[in-house]
Amino acid sequence: MKKKSKLLFRTVFIFMILIVCYSRYMEPERLVVKEITVEPDMDIENCRVVFFTDTHFGELYDEKHIERIVEMINEREADIVIFGGDLLDNYARDREILDLEYLQTELGRIEAKTGKYAVFGNHDYGGGAVRIYADFMNGCGFHVLDDETVFLEEFNMEIIGFDDYLLGQTEEDFYHIQSDYFHLIATHEPVISRLIEGSGESFILSGHTHGGQVSVPYFTKKLLPSGSDRFIKGLYDTQDISADTFARMYVSSGIGMTKYPFRFLNVPEIIEVNLIRKE
């Protein structure tokens, strides 16, 4: 009996060590591209959108990863590239160890046929990052949408970017969309999907949750950051969102790490959204 107990203990111990090693050294490096096809019931032109978010460059995820991220994005030959916020993990803590000039140069290499856009995340405010974020992203060729709408004539749709829900200052009226166009919406926190009202049709891209970063049944939902609501990751339809408009949403598990240097069952991801006009 004692031998069986010792064998069981050793097996469990080895298994736990393997999980820790995988979560620390393997999964954080497994960047993948997930493809989504969306067919709006509206008159739009076909459009390929690449979305990446939550890089959290800093002590847990260094800027050397950016070269691979850029290469994978450029391979998609996107019409539009959107960054969903939380570029740096903690600007005040990490600015001395980060090569920000290199990071800006690499982000500037990202290619998009029509335009590159970004929104604020809560970490783009915290740690003093608010002083540099907008200028930094503009320097990379990204148009920072801070409660702003841009009409994309070539695709007959609007792209809307909301300020950060937790630390930004969005006026309530801005959540009330007045136009009847198809809306491509970028927002850091998925809870904003519940605040949107108006006509037309929307597809929302958000991040913030990291999918829990470490996915453990039951506990993941309890440990999601404020602003997540009950959204964890993946595709949500109008019924899931329960918003006062027709909207679907994809919540990305992001790329980098925060708080702890582990990812488990939340592989870093870049999202490719193919908006296809119905025939």
Secondary structure per residue as TSV (DSSP state, phi and psi in degrees):
chain	resnum	aa	ss	phi	psi
A	1	M	-	360.0	-41.9
A	2	K	H	-64.6	-38.2
A	3	K	H	-63.2	-41.6
A	4	K	H	-64.9	-39.8
A	5	S	H	-64.9	-43.3
A	6	K	H	-63.9	-40.3
A	7	L	H	-63.8	-43.0
A	8	L	H	-63.5	-43.7
A	9	F	H	-61.8	-45.6
A	10	R	H	-62.8	-41.5
A	11	T	H	-61.9	-46.8
A	12	V	H	-63.7	-41.4
A	13	F	H	-62.7	-46.1
A	14	I	H	-63.9	-40.9
A	15	F	H	-60.9	-43.5
A	16	M	H	-66.2	-38.9
A	17	I	H	-63.0	-41.6
A	18	L	H	-63.6	-40.8
A	19	I	H	-63.5	-44.3
A	20	V	H	-62.5	-44.9
A	21	C	H	-64.6	-42.4
A	22	Y	I	-62.2	-45.0
A	23	S	I	-67.3	-31.3
A	24	R	I	-87.9	-41.2
A	25	Y	I	-113.8	-18.0
A	26	M	I	-108.2	-57.9
A	27	E	G	-60.4	-39.8
A	28	P	G	-59.3	-18.8
A	29	E	G	-96.6	-2.7
A	30	R	-	-91.5	66.7
A	31	L	-	-73.4	129.7
A	32	V	E	-129.2	163.4
A	33	V	E	-110.8	126.2
A	34	K	E	-106.1	129.7
A	35	E	E	-102.7	135.6
A	36	I	E	-129.3	138.0
A	37	T	E	-112.0	128.1
A	38	V	E	-122.7	128.4
A	39	E	-	-116.2	90.6
A	40	P	-	-65.9	150.7
A	41	D	S	-87.2	44.4
A	42	M	S	-141.9	163.4
A	43	D	-	-84.4	89.9
A	44	I	-	-121.9	166.1
A	45	E	-	-96.4	148.7
A	46	N	-	-56.6	139.9
A	47	C	E	-149.3	135.9
A	48	R	E	-107.2	121.2
A	49	V	E	-115.2	131.8
A	50	V	E	-112.3	128.4
A	51	F	E	-122.5	128.7
A	52	F	E	-136.0	152.7
A	53	T	-	-157.6	163.7
A	54	D	-	53.3	56.9
A	55	T	-	-75.8	-33.0
A	56	H	-	48.8	46.5
A	57	F	B	-60.7	135.4
A	58	G	S	165.0	-148.1
A	59	E	S	-69.9	-22.4
A	60	L	S	-95.5	-19.1
A	61	Y	S	-149.1	100.5
A	62	D	-	-79.1	164.3
A	63	E	G	-70.5	-9.9
A	64	K	G	-66.1	-19.1
A	65	H	G	-69.6	-18.3
A	66	I	H	-64.0	-31.4
A	67	E	H	-60.8	-44.7
A	68	R	H	-67.4	-39.7
A	69	I	H	-58.9	-47.5
A	70	V	H	-62.1	-44.3
A	71	E	H	-61.4	-42.0
A	72	M	H	-69.0	-36.1
A	73	I	H	-66.2	-46.2
A	74	N	H	-66.1	-27.2
A	75	E	T	-63.0	-22.5
A	76	R	T	-81.6	-13.5
A	77	E	-	50.3	59.5
A	78	A	-	-76.2	150.7
A	79	D	S	-78.5	-40.6
A	80	I	E	-133.8	137.3
A	81	V	E	-119.3	133.7
A	82	I	E	-126.3	132.9
A	83	F	E	-105.7	131.2
A	84	G	-	-94.4	10.3
A	85	G	S	102.1	170.1
A	86	D	-	63.0	61.9
A	87	L	-	-69.9	-50.4
A	88	L	B	-109.9	148.6
A	89	D	S	-74.9	-49.7
A	90	N	-	-152.7	99.2
A	91	Y	H	-58.5	-46.3
A	92	A	H	-62.0	-38.8
A	93	R	H	-78.9	-37.9
A	94	D	H	-105.6	-4.1
A	95	R	T	-63.0	-25.9
A	96	E	T	-78.5	-22.3
A	97	I	T	-99.7	-9.8
A	98	L	S	-95.7	141.6
A	99	D	-	-92.2	86.3
A	100	L	H	-68.0	-30.6
A	101	E	H	-65.8	-42.5
A	102	Y	H	-63.9	-43.2
A	103	L	H	-61.2	-43.2
A	104	Q	H	-65.9	-40.5
A	105	T	H	-61.5	-43.9
A	106	E	H	-66.8	-43.8
A	107	L	H	-61.8	-31.8
A	108	G	H	-67.6	-19.2
A	109	R	T	-78.8	-11.3
A	110	I	-	-63.6	132.1
A	111	E	-	-108.7	139.7
A	112	A	-	-148.2	133.2
A	113	K	S	-66.4	-34.1
A	114	T	S	-107.7	-42.7
A	115	G	E	176.8	160.3
A	116	K	E	-118.4	132.7
A	117	Y	E	-131.5	156.5
A	118	A	E	-147.7	158.0
A	119	V	-	-128.3	165.9
A	120	F	-	-80.0	140.5
A	121	G	-	-110.2	172.0
A	122	N	G	-64.1	-32.8
A	123	H	G	-74.9	-13.8
A	124	D	G	-81.4	-8.6
A	125	Y	T	-99.6	-47.6
A	126	G	G	-68.5	158.9
A	127	G	G	66.6	20.8
A	128	G	G	80.1	4.4
A	129	A	G	-66.1	-23.3
A	130	V	G	-59.3	-24.3
A	131	R	G	-72.0	-21.4
A	132	I	T	-122.3	-19.9
A	133	Y	H	-58.1	-53.5
A	134	A	H	-61.1	-47.4
A	135	D	H	-64.6	-38.3
A	136	F	H	-61.2	-48.6
A	137	M	H	-69.8	-37.0
A	138	N	H	-60.5	-37.6
A	139	G	H	-66.5	-20.3
A	140	C	T	-91.2	0.5
A	141	G	T	91.0	11.0
A	142	F	-	-94.0	135.9
A	143	H	E	-89.1	113.9
A	144	V	E	-81.8	116.4
A	145	L	-	-89.8	102.0
A	146	D	S	-108.0	85.7
A	147	D	S	56.2	61.0
A	148	E	E	-139.7	147.1
A	149	T	E	-119.3	133.9
A	150	V	E	-124.3	127.6
A	151	F	E	-87.2	125.5
A	152	L	E	-102.6	95.5
A	153	E	G	-61.2	-37.7
A	154	E	G	-66.1	-20.4
A	155	F	G	-113.1	-1.3
A	156	N	T	53.6	48.6
A	157	M	E	-151.4	165.9
A	158	E	E	-109.5	142.9
A	159	I	E	-109.6	129.8
A	160	I	E	-122.7	132.4
A	161	G	E	-122.3	124.5
A	162	F	-	-95.2	147.4
A	163	D	-	-65.8	163.8
A	164	D	-	-60.6	135.7
A	165	Y	T	-69.5	-38.3
A	166	L	T	-79.5	-40.7
A	167	L	T	-121.3	-4.1
A	168	G	S	-84.8	-170.5
A	169	Q	-	-136.7	50.7
A	170	T	-	-70.8	128.3
A	171	E	-	-71.8	141.8
A	172	E	G	-57.0	-35.3
A	173	D	G	-63.1	-25.4
A	174	F	G	-69.0	-21.5
A	175	Y	G	-75.7	-10.8
A	176	H	E	-93.6	98.8
A	177	I	E	-82.3	124.3
A	178	Q	-	-93.1	-25.3
A	179	S	-	-83.9	163.1
A	180	D	-	-101.3	12.0
A	181	Y	S	-75.8	169.5
A	182	F	E	-74.7	134.3
A	183	H	E	-113.6	122.6
A	184	L	E	-97.5	114.1
A	185	I	E	-112.3	131.2
A	186	A	E	-113.0	128.3
A	187	T	-	-151.7	144.5
A	188	H	S	-73.0	-54.5
A	189	E	S	-90.9	131.7
A	190	P	G	-67.8	-18.7
A	191	V	G	-60.2	-24.9
A	192	I	G	-59.5	-27.0
A	193	S	G	-57.0	-29.4
A	194	R	G	-78.6	-15.2
A	195	L	T	-93.3	-14.6
A	196	I	-	-75.4	132.6
A	197	E	E	-130.2	162.1
A	198	G	E	130.0	-170.5
A	199	S	E	-101.7	-173.4
A	200	G	E	78.4	-162.4
A	201	E	E	-135.2	143.1
A	202	S	E	-131.8	145.3
A	203	F	E	-123.6	124.7
A	204	I	E	-107.5	136.1
A	205	L	E	-117.2	126.7
A	206	S	E	-144.4	173.1
A	207	G	-	-140.6	-122.4
A	208	H	S	77.6	-42.5
A	209	T	S	-77.2	-25.9
A	210	H	G	59.5	14.4
A	211	G	G	64.3	17.6
A	212	G	G	95.0	-14.1
A	213	Q	S	66.2	-54.4
A	214	V	B	-114.0	114.8
A	215	S	-	-91.8	111.8
A	216	V	-	-129.4	125.6
A	217	P	T	-50.4	138.9
A	218	Y	T	74.6	-52.7
A	219	F	H	-70.8	-30.6
A	220	T	H	-57.6	-47.1
A	221	K	H	-61.8	-36.1
A	222	K	H	-71.1	-25.6
A	223	L	T	-103.4	5.4
A	224	L	-	-64.0	144.2
A	225	P	-	-69.7	157.1
A	226	S	T	-56.3	139.0
A	227	G	T	98.8	-6.7
A	228	S	-	-82.9	-26.4
A	229	D	T	59.3	-133.4
A	230	R	T	-104.5	11.5
A	231	F	-	-83.0	132.7
A	232	I	-	-108.6	-64.4
A	233	K	S	-167.6	161.1
A	234	G	E	99.3	-165.4
A	235	L	E	-93.4	133.6
A	236	Y	E	-127.0	138.9
A	237	D	-	-99.5	-176.7
A	238	T	H	-58.1	-40.4
A	239	Q	H	-64.7	-39.2
A	240	D	H	-63.6	-39.5
A	241	I	H	-77.3	-38.8
A	242	S	T	59.8	39.4
A	243	A	-	-91.8	164.9
A	244	D	E	-89.1	49.6
A	245	T	E	-168.5	166.5
A	246	F	E	-86.1	109.6
A	247	A	E	-145.5	145.4
A	248	R	E	-122.7	160.2
A	249	M	E	-147.1	144.1
A	250	Y	E	-116.5	126.6
A	251	V	E	-105.0	115.6
A	252	S	-	-85.5	145.1
A	253	S	-	-79.8	0.2
A	254	G	-	75.6	-166.2
A	255	I	S	-122.7	-50.3
A	256	G	S	-90.3	-161.2
A	257	M	-	-136.4	152.2
A	258	T	-	-141.2	153.4
A	259	K	S	72.7	-49.9
A	260	Y	S	-142.4	148.7
A	261	P	S	-87.2	48.9
A	262	F	-	-135.8	147.1
A	263	R	-	-133.3	133.8
A	264	F	B	-142.3	120.7
A	265	L	S	59.7	28.7
A	266	N	-	-142.3	70.4
A	267	V	-	-62.8	133.4
A	268	P	-	-54.2	138.9
A	269	E	E	-141.2	148.7
A	270	I	E	-111.9	138.7
A	271	I	E	-108.5	129.2
A	272	E	E	-108.6	119.2
A	273	V	E	-110.7	119.5
A	274	N	E	-101.4	108.0
A	275	L	E	-87.0	115.2
A	276	I	-	-118.8	126.8
A	277	R	-	-72.0	131.9
A	278	K	-	-69.7	138.7
A	279	E	-	-81.6	360.0
